């Protein structure tokens, strides 16, 4: 498993691309499938740089974290074609190393409200990750996985992630969305291993 730690204040500046997955359009705002996009949008707002520039089929903006240039993006290609936008964004912004790509997404295999950072590895049947992997021809990018839990009926996964949660779950997800934004900063400032130790240990 890929577990490289980034060196803080490295003499060679890193350029990061942080992608929040989801579907475009107001009808998808607040759905479980859009929690990744919500986290990246929250980070942009926190840095007074909301995602509003349309580039390479994505809403984007740029921020600085610990002196490093960070491109934030929410692909507008719909979830199943996310890789098309991600590949173009990496080329446009000269992000050549997949280790400098952080993808934030929903994860049914994690309880609702929990968060895990993962480096490389499998795709857990996530169509957005499948598309990114197909276009980049690698799985060696970082993921911030936001737990949304499983539906009562295991065959109803598609409808489950495309629906909005109830009020109690919304409150849980609003907290973990902010934690995901914090996790992005931790990866860039502290390194992958330190961020994993900090966030993956939470219940």
Residue frames as qw, qx, qy, qz and C-alpha x, y, z in Angstrom:
[[0.000, 0.888, 0.460, 0.000, 0.00, 0.00, 0.00],
 [0.360, 0.555, -0.028, 0.749, 1.21, 3.49, -0.83],
 [0.516, -0.761, -0.350, 0.179, 2.03, 5.27, 2.43],
 [0.517, 0.287, -0.084, 0.802, 4.44, 8.07, 1.53],
 [0.259, -0.794, -0.357, 0.419, 4.59, 11.00, 3.92],
 [0.363, 0.803, 0.096, 0.462, 4.92, 14.46, 2.43],
 [0.552, -0.178, -0.287, 0.763, 7.67, 16.61, 3.89],
 [0.069, -0.932, -0.329, 0.137, 6.40, 19.84, 5.35],
 [0.036, -0.936, 0.210, 0.279, 8.16, 22.92, 3.97],
 [0.823, 0.069, 0.396, 0.401, 10.01, 20.82, 1.40],
 [0.193, -0.507, 0.307, 0.782, 12.46, 22.77, -0.74],
 [0.034, -0.082, -0.738, -0.669, 10.62, 21.52, -3.81],
 [0.448, 0.102, 0.261, -0.849, 7.11, 22.96, -3.79],
 [0.196, 0.241, 0.947, 0.083, 4.26, 20.48, -4.17],
 [0.399, 0.037, -0.194, -0.896, 1.16, 21.22, -6.17],
 [0.221, 0.166, 0.926, -0.258, -1.95, 19.41, -5.02],
 [0.416, -0.155, -0.467, -0.765, -5.25, 18.73, -6.74],
 [0.197, 0.123, 0.820, -0.523, -8.14, 18.09, -4.34],
 [0.354, -0.122, -0.613, -0.695, -11.29, 16.72, -5.97],
 [0.400, 0.088, 0.664, -0.626, -14.67, 16.43, -4.27],
 [0.063, -0.124, -0.878, -0.458, -16.94, 13.93, -5.99],
 [0.318, 0.438, 0.586, -0.603, -20.64, 14.43, -6.55],
 [0.329, 0.521, 0.676, 0.404, -23.26, 15.23, -9.14],
 [0.074, 0.012, 0.041, 0.996, -23.90, 18.76, -10.45],
 [0.330, -0.444, -0.519, -0.652, -27.23, 20.53, -10.05],
 [0.337, -0.374, 0.381, -0.775, -29.35, 21.71, -7.14],
 [0.870, -0.160, -0.201, -0.420, -31.36, 18.49, -7.16],
 [0.845, 0.051, -0.464, 0.260, -28.25, 16.67, -5.88],
 [0.035, 0.560, -0.438, 0.702, -27.22, 19.18, -3.21],
 [0.530, -0.386, 0.457, -0.602, -27.37, 17.61, 0.21],
 [0.955, 0.045, -0.198, -0.216, -27.49, 14.02, -1.03],
 [0.808, -0.467, 0.324, 0.156, -25.20, 11.36, 0.40],
 [0.816, 0.325, 0.238, 0.414, -23.41, 11.02, -2.95],
 [0.305, 0.818, 0.010, 0.488, -22.36, 14.69, -2.80],
 [0.614, -0.774, -0.027, 0.155, -20.65, 14.77, 0.59],
 [0.726, -0.084, 0.188, 0.656, -17.21, 14.75, -1.06],
 [0.253, 0.591, 0.275, 0.715, -18.05, 17.80, -3.14],
 [0.382, -0.870, -0.218, -0.225, -19.53, 19.48, -0.06],
 [0.735, -0.535, 0.007, 0.415, -16.27, 19.01, 1.86],
 [0.556, 0.110, 0.244, 0.787, -14.12, 20.55, -0.87],
 [0.002, -0.738, -0.322, -0.593, -16.59, 23.40, -1.29],
 [0.556, -0.810, -0.182, 0.035, -16.46, 24.00, 2.48],
 [0.698, -0.307, 0.096, 0.640, -12.67, 24.22, 2.36],
 [0.345, 0.422, 0.310, 0.779, -12.82, 26.75, -0.45],
 [0.256, -0.836, -0.289, -0.389, -15.29, 28.90, 1.47],
 [0.693, -0.649, -0.109, 0.295, -13.12, 28.69, 4.60],
 [0.568, -0.205, 0.226, 0.764, -10.25, 30.15, 2.55],
 [0.225, 0.722, 0.112, -0.644, -12.48, 32.83, 0.98],
 [0.127, 0.383, -0.691, -0.599, -12.13, 31.06, -2.38],
 [0.723, 0.229, 0.513, -0.403, -15.48, 29.44, -3.24],
 [0.403, 0.008, 0.793, 0.457, -15.50, 27.05, -6.17],
 [0.420, 0.716, 0.337, -0.444, -16.98, 29.06, -9.02],
 [0.180, 0.641, -0.526, -0.529, -14.49, 29.11, -11.90],
 [0.917, 0.248, 0.262, -0.167, -15.40, 26.63, -14.63],
 [0.171, 0.694, -0.664, -0.217, -12.25, 24.92, -15.90],
 [0.214, 0.240, -0.940, -0.111, -11.78, 21.49, -17.46],
 [0.592, -0.326, -0.603, -0.423, -15.45, 20.61, -16.83],
 [0.553, -0.399, -0.615, 0.395, -15.20, 21.38, -13.13],
 [0.225, -0.936, -0.052, -0.265, -15.95, 24.16, -10.68],
 [0.777, 0.027, -0.276, 0.565, -12.53, 25.16, -9.37],
 [0.109, -0.964, 0.129, -0.206, -10.50, 27.62, -7.37],
 [0.693, 0.271, -0.458, 0.487, -7.01, 27.82, -5.91],
 [0.516, -0.842, 0.043, -0.153, -5.85, 28.29, -2.33],
 [0.375, 0.546, -0.646, 0.380, -2.58, 28.17, -0.42],
 [0.842, -0.519, -0.062, -0.135, -2.14, 25.72, 2.45],
 [0.733, -0.539, 0.249, 0.333, 1.13, 25.93, 4.36],
 [0.062, -0.686, 0.450, 0.568, 2.67, 27.69, 1.37],
 [0.312, 0.016, 0.874, 0.372, 1.63, 24.96, -1.06],
 [0.407, 0.159, -0.291, -0.851, -0.58, 25.66, -4.08],
 [0.293, 0.196, 0.918, -0.183, -3.79, 23.65, -3.86],
 [0.333, -0.015, -0.478, -0.812, -6.32, 23.39, -6.68],
 [0.398, 0.191, 0.748, -0.496, -9.82, 22.59, -5.46],
 [0.310, 0.103, -0.611, -0.721, -12.30, 21.05, -7.89],
 [0.563, 0.230, 0.662, -0.437, -15.83, 19.69, -8.13],
 [0.103, -0.017, 0.791, 0.603, -16.24, 17.88, -11.50],
 [0.507, 0.325, 0.196, -0.774, -19.42, 18.78, -13.37],
 [0.337, 0.259, -0.782, -0.456, -19.37, 15.66, -15.54],
 [0.871, -0.252, -0.062, -0.418, -21.63, 13.65, -13.20],
 [0.651, -0.551, 0.516, -0.081, -20.15, 11.03, -10.90],
 [0.914, 0.108, 0.379, 0.100, -19.67, 8.22, -13.42],
 [0.666, 0.619, 0.055, 0.413, -17.49, 10.39, -15.67],
 [0.398, -0.901, 0.078, 0.157, -15.44, 12.12, -12.96],
 [0.740, -0.254, 0.358, 0.509, -12.16, 10.80, -14.38],
 [0.498, 0.637, 0.336, 0.484, -12.58, 12.78, -17.57],
 [0.091, -0.958, -0.010, -0.273, -12.41, 16.05, -15.65],
 [0.684, -0.669, 0.233, 0.176, -9.76, 14.87, -13.18],
 [0.782, 0.085, 0.327, 0.524, -7.35, 13.81, -15.92],
 [0.334, 0.751, 0.207, 0.531, -7.76, 17.16, -17.69],
 [0.352, -0.923, 0.042, -0.150, -7.27, 19.07, -14.43],
 [0.785, -0.443, 0.261, 0.346, -4.08, 17.18, -13.63],
 [0.654, 0.323, 0.316, 0.606, -2.68, 17.92, -17.08],
 [0.092, 0.879, 0.188, 0.428, -3.75, 21.58, -16.99],
 [0.408, -0.880, 0.162, -0.183, -2.19, 22.16, -13.57],
 [0.471, 0.568, -0.641, 0.212, 0.93, 20.02, -14.10],
 [0.648, -0.423, 0.524, -0.355, 0.05, 17.62, -11.29],
 [0.579, 0.414, -0.670, -0.213, 2.04, 14.66, -12.55],
 [0.150, 0.166, -0.918, 0.328, 2.31, 12.56, -9.40],
 [0.535, -0.441, -0.592, -0.410, -0.90, 10.71, -8.43],
 [0.504, -0.333, -0.602, 0.522, 0.22, 10.99, -4.79],
 [0.063, -0.132, -0.141, 0.979, -0.59, 14.70, -5.08],
 [0.430, -0.275, -0.480, -0.713, -4.21, 13.95, -5.99],
 [0.123, 0.092, 0.792, -0.591, -6.65, 13.82, -3.06],
 [0.373, -0.274, -0.622, -0.631, -10.14, 12.54, -3.86],
 [0.251, 0.005, 0.638, -0.728, -12.93, 13.10, -1.32],
 [0.481, -0.084, -0.650, -0.583, -15.95, 10.83, -1.70],
 [0.744, -0.277, 0.210, -0.571, -18.86, 9.06, -0.03],
 [0.280, 0.277, -0.919, 0.034, -18.36, 5.50, 1.23],
 [0.771, -0.299, -0.209, -0.523, -21.14, 3.06, 2.07],
 [0.809, -0.026, -0.547, 0.215, -18.72, 0.61, 3.73],
 [0.277, 0.092, -0.495, 0.818, -18.07, 3.13, 6.52],
 [0.137, -0.645, -0.703, 0.267, -20.71, 4.02, 9.15],
 [0.101, 0.836, 0.290, 0.454, -22.47, 7.33, 8.63],
 [0.313, -0.939, 0.060, -0.128, -20.53, 10.19, 10.18],
 [0.759, -0.437, 0.313, 0.366, -17.16, 8.39, 10.23],
 [0.414, 0.861, -0.269, -0.119, -14.13, 9.33, 8.13],
 [0.843, -0.246, 0.352, 0.323, -11.12, 7.40, 6.88],
 [0.228, 0.811, -0.426, -0.330, -8.05, 8.41, 4.91],
 [0.905, 0.056, 0.405, 0.118, -6.81, 5.81, 2.46],
 [0.020, 0.716, -0.521, -0.465, -3.74, 5.72, 0.25],
 [0.285, 0.284, -0.821, -0.405, -4.21, 3.72, -2.94],
 [0.304, 0.061, 0.898, -0.311, -5.96, 0.36, -2.81],
 [0.157, 0.393, 0.872, 0.247, -9.34, -0.88, -4.01],
 [0.115, -0.199, -0.267, -0.936, -12.32, 1.08, -5.26],
 [0.190, 0.232, 0.768, -0.566, -15.15, -0.47, -3.19],
 [0.250, 0.531, 0.784, 0.202, -17.45, -0.39, -6.21],
 [0.025, 0.758, 0.210, -0.618, -17.51, 3.42, -6.30],
 [0.634, 0.621, 0.390, 0.245, -18.24, 4.59, -9.84],
 [0.077, 0.988, -0.134, 0.003, -16.48, 7.92, -9.41],
 [0.466, -0.630, 0.593, 0.183, -13.28, 6.18, -8.31],
 [0.757, 0.202, 0.584, 0.213, -13.64, 3.64, -11.13],
 [0.478, 0.849, 0.177, 0.143, -13.79, 6.48, -13.67],
 [0.127, -0.923, 0.359, 0.047, -10.76, 8.27, -12.17],
 [0.635, -0.374, 0.650, 0.186, -8.73, 5.06, -12.10],
 [0.732, 0.444, 0.481, 0.188, -9.67, 4.22, -15.69],
 [0.357, 0.923, 0.021, 0.138, -8.58, 7.63, -16.95],
 [0.179, -0.865, 0.467, -0.044, -5.39, 7.91, -14.88],
 [0.849, 0.245, -0.467, 0.029, -4.52, 4.21, -15.23],
 [0.348, 0.214, -0.703, 0.582, -3.50, 4.11, -11.58],
 [0.560, -0.669, -0.460, -0.163, -5.12, 3.68, -8.16],
 [0.633, -0.173, -0.346, 0.671, -2.20, 5.28, -6.32],
 [0.046, -0.541, -0.011, -0.840, -3.97, 8.47, -5.29],
 [0.032, -0.040, -0.715, 0.697, -5.18, 9.52, -1.86],
 [0.354, -0.509, -0.609, -0.494, -8.80, 9.20, -0.77],
 [0.170, -0.066, 0.562, -0.807, -10.72, 10.81, 2.05],
 [0.317, -0.290, -0.848, -0.309, -13.69, 8.50, 2.56],
 [0.338, -0.159, 0.316, -0.872, -16.78, 9.98, 4.20],
 [0.019, 0.166, 0.982, -0.089, -19.02, 7.31, 5.67],
 [0.467, -0.078, -0.145, -0.869, -22.68, 7.39, 4.68],
 [0.529, -0.047, 0.746, -0.402, -23.59, 3.89, 5.90],
 [0.005, 0.054, 0.912, 0.407, -25.47, 1.14, 4.11],
 [0.546, -0.138, -0.192, -0.804, -29.14, 1.14, 3.02],
 [0.677, -0.142, 0.569, -0.445, -31.54, -1.24, 4.79],
 [0.893, 0.347, 0.280, -0.057, -31.88, -3.10, 1.48],
 [0.509, -0.455, 0.479, 0.552, -28.45, -3.89, 0.04],
 [0.463, 0.358, 0.644, 0.492, -29.88, -3.85, -3.48],
 [0.082, 0.918, 0.379, 0.088, -31.03, -0.24, -3.11],
 [0.583, -0.369, 0.012, 0.724, -27.59, 1.40, -2.98],
 [0.271, 0.325, 0.363, 0.831, -28.10, 3.70, -5.96],
 [0.255, -0.758, -0.397, -0.451, -31.27, 5.28, -4.61],
 [0.647, -0.632, -0.278, 0.324, -29.78, 5.43, -1.12],
 [0.516, -0.245, 0.063, 0.818, -26.78, 7.58, -2.08],
 [0.106, 0.360, 0.399, 0.837, -28.88, 9.80, -4.36],
 [0.378, -0.756, -0.483, -0.228, -31.31, 10.61, -1.55],
 [0.031, -0.640, 0.346, -0.685, -30.99, 13.16, 1.21],
 [0.394, -0.111, -0.831, 0.377, -30.55, 11.80, 4.75],
 [0.382, -0.776, -0.491, -0.107, -32.92, 12.50, 7.61],
 [0.107, -0.931, 0.108, -0.333, -32.28, 15.40, 9.95],
 [0.738, -0.610, 0.279, 0.075, -30.25, 13.42, 12.50],
 [0.831, 0.086, 0.309, 0.454, -27.98, 12.02, 9.80],
 [0.354, 0.824, 0.097, 0.431, -27.68, 15.43, 8.18],
 [0.361, -0.898, 0.213, -0.135, -26.29, 16.77, 11.43],
 [0.830, -0.322, 0.372, 0.264, -23.77, 13.92, 11.58],
 [0.719, 0.409, 0.307, 0.471, -22.71, 14.46, 8.00],
 [0.114, 0.952, 0.001, 0.282, -22.34, 18.22, 8.42],
 [0.550, -0.759, 0.344, 0.065, -19.79, 17.54, 11.15],
 [0.797, -0.116, 0.477, 0.351, -17.84, 14.94, 9.17],
 [0.541, 0.745, 0.210, 0.329, -17.85, 17.17, 6.08],
 [0.094, -0.954, 0.234, -0.162, -15.97, 19.77, 8.10],
 [0.721, -0.487, 0.471, 0.145, -13.66, 17.07, 9.44],
 [0.802, 0.343, 0.358, 0.334, -12.92, 16.05, 5.85],
 [0.281, 0.913, -0.036, 0.293, -11.96, 19.65, 5.05],
 [0.430, -0.805, 0.403, -0.059, -9.65, 19.57, 8.08],
 [0.867, -0.123, 0.441, 0.196, -8.21, 16.24, 6.91],
 [0.648, 0.686, 0.110, 0.311, -7.26, 17.77, 3.55],
 [0.000, -0.920, 0.283, -0.270, -5.25, 20.43, 5.34],
 [0.708, -0.550, 0.442, -0.023, -3.68, 17.84, 7.64],
 [0.897, 0.227, 0.277, 0.257, -2.47, 15.73, 4.71],
 [0.492, 0.766, -0.017, 0.414, -0.82, 18.74, 3.10],
 [0.170, -0.864, 0.309, -0.359, 0.60, 20.27, 6.29],
 [0.611, -0.542, 0.540, -0.204, 1.50, 17.18, 8.32],
 [0.140, 0.346, -0.896, -0.242, 1.85, 14.36, 5.79],
 [0.689, -0.096, -0.539, -0.475, -0.24, 11.31, 4.96],
 [0.561, -0.099, -0.777, 0.270, 0.87, 9.10, 7.85],
 [0.055, -0.063, -0.505, 0.859, 0.28, 11.78, 10.48],
 [0.490, -0.018, -0.116, -0.864, -3.14, 12.58, 9.03],
 [0.685, -0.100, -0.677, -0.249, -4.09, 8.89, 9.01],
 [0.404, -0.098, -0.744, 0.523, -3.01, 8.49, 12.62],
 [0.118, 0.062, 0.317, -0.939, -5.07, 11.53, 13.60],
 [0.568, 0.086, -0.110, -0.811, -8.29, 10.90, 11.69],
 [0.655, 0.046, -0.701, -0.278, -8.46, 7.12, 11.20],
 [0.257, -0.011, -0.834, 0.488, -8.28, 6.52, 14.94],
 [0.376, -0.011, 0.265, -0.888, -11.57, 8.33, 15.52],
 [0.213, 0.251, 0.942, -0.069, -14.65, 6.20, 15.99]]
